[in-house]
């Protein structure tokens, strides 16, 4: 498993986001969800700005990510929302979580129509959350294409450049009511052990859990820096 991307919920259009952040590109539309996005690809992961494109479609959607998007836009006005982890066997992961007694969304099919007209496909998995006011568990993705094929295509499209590949995500700060309990839960979900009393490491990215200073229990910060 590795960090695939981090998600910022926004009311801005992808065009506006792409104009504000060097290297960010217009992603495309999730037509079944009523959402669209902008993306910034880095050396080890990417940043997604997710927004509602068609309110009438998004309003009816029960997709877990869209439900959190709608909640956070209404409650907080947007900001860092959640993070996504890639896996090579999403069905086996779903079985393991179910055997641990965790309720999941089941494996969901997903797709996005890019601005160039290409249809990208993947599968997703969520741990069901009853309380959207606390830090949600990470969600999971399995791409239809291999990592190498995806990155080669992104380079060919100009979405992944030498400049963006020189940057990487090194740490994510995650705010929660009970950091110790949440760290233990995430370790169980990810099948890993904690790095220390407040964090775990997923490949080269540290996930640090911070006690909530207010009622916004979400990702607080994403630290980026030069790739080695």
N, C-alpha and C positions, 0 to 999 in steps of 0.2 A: 504494500500500500504506500501511497505518497500523496502529498498535498496536490490537488489538481487545480483548484482555484478558490478565491475568496470573493464574497458577494457584497456589493454596496447597493442598497435599495435607494432609488432616487425618483424624483418627479421630473427630472430633466430628460430631454430626448437624447437618443444616441448621437445625433448630429452636434448638439450642444456639448455633450461630454467629450466627444472626439476633438472638438475645437479648443477645449480647455486643458487637456492633458496630452503633452507631447508623446507620440507613439501609440495613443489609443485609436482604435478603428471602430467603425460601425459594424456590429455583429450581424444582426438580422432579427427576424420575427419568429416567435413561438406562436403559431397561429391558433393552436388549440387552447392556449392559455390566455391569449390576449395581451401578451407581453413582448417586449423587444429589448435589445441590449447593445452596449458598447463594451469593447474588450481591450485590455492591455496585456500583451504576452510578454513574459519575462523568462529568465533562464530556466527556472525550475517550476513555474506555475503561472497563473494569470489572474488578473483582476477583472471581474465582471461588474458592470453597472446595469442593474436590472430595473426596468420601468414598465408601467402599464401603457400599452399602445391602444387597446380597444377596451374601454371600461365595461361595455356591455358583455363582453366575453369573459373578462377577468372576474367580474362580479359573480358569475355563475360557476367559476372554476373551483373545484375542491382539491386541486393539486396541492400537496403540502408546501411547496416553495411559494406558490402564488398566495396561499392562505397566510403565510408569514409575511410576505411582501405587503399584502393589504393591511394586515394588523400593524406592521411597523410604520407604514406611511401614515396611518391614522393616529397611532399612539405617539410616535416620535418624529414624524416628518422625514423619515429616512435615515440613512447612515449605514455603517457597517452592520451586516445582518448575520451572516453565517459563513461556513466554509465547507468545501466539498473535497472528498478524498477519492482517488481513483483506485479501483481494484481490478484484478484480472479474472476473478470468478465471482460475480455478483450473486449468482444463485446459491453457491456454497456459503457465502457470507450471510445471505438471508436465512438459510437453514440453521447456521450456527447461532444467529441472534434469536431465532424462534426457540431453539432448544434451550437457550439461556433464560427463556421466559419473557423475552422482549417482544412487544407487538410492533410489527412493521407495516409499511405500505404494500409490501410485496414488490416484486420487480416491475418497474414501470417503463414502457417504451416512450422515447422522447425524440424530438427532431427540431431543427431550426432551419428556416429558409434564409440563406445568407443574402447580403445585398447584391451579390453577383448572380444570384439565382440557383446556387448549389444547395442541395438538401443534405445536411449533416445529421447523422443519427447516433443515438446512444441509449443506454439503459440507466435507470436511476433507482435508488433504494433509500427510504427514509425510516428512521425510528419514530414511531407515533409519539406525539407530544400532547398531553392533555392541557398543560399550562404554557401558553405562549408568552407569558411574562417572564419566565426564567430562561436561561441560556439553553437553546436547543442543541441536541446532539448534532454532530456533523452528518451530512448526507453523503451518499456514495454514487459514483458514476463508473460505468464501463463503456468506453468508446467502441464504436464499430470498427474503427481503424486502429492500427498499432500506433504507439507513441511516436515512433520514428517516421511513419508515413504522415501523421498529422503535422509534425514539425516541419517536414520537408515541404508539405503543401503550404503551410503558413509562410515559410521563407519565399516560396515561389510567388505567393500572393502579395508579398510585401508587408504582411501583418507582423512577422517576426523579423526584426532587423538586427544588425550587429550591435546597435546601441541598446536595444531592448534586451538582447541576450547577455549584455554585460551587467544587467541588474537581476537580483534574485530576492525572493522573500526569505528572510531569516527567522522571523518570529511573529507570532500572533498573540496579542494580549486579549484574554477572554474574561469578561466580567460575569460573576455569578454569585448567588446568595451564599452558597456553601462551597468554597473552593475545594476543600478536601474531598467532600462527597462527590462533587462533579468530576474531579480528576480521577477518582477511583472508577466512576461510571464510564468515563471516556476510555480508560485503560481496558476495561472489560469489553467495551464495544469494539475497540481496535485490536484487541488481542495482544496488548503490549504491557510494559511495566513503566512506572513513572521514572523520570530522570532524577527528581528530587521531590521535596515536600510540596512543591507548587507547580511543577511542570512535567511534561513528557516530550519526547523528541520523536518526530515522525520523519525518518530519513534525515534530511539536513535542516528541518524546520522545527523550532522550539514552540510548543503550545503552552503558554503560561496562564494560569488561572488566578484571577484577582478577585478579592472580596468586593461585593457591590457597594459603591459609594452612594448610589441612589436607586431608582426603580428601573433603570435601563440595563437589563442583563443581556448584553450582547457582546459581540467582538468590539473591543475598545480601540485597538490600534493594530496596524500591520506594518512591521518594520522591514524596509528594503535596504539593500546595499549592493556594493560591487560584487559580482560573482568572481570566485577564485579561478 
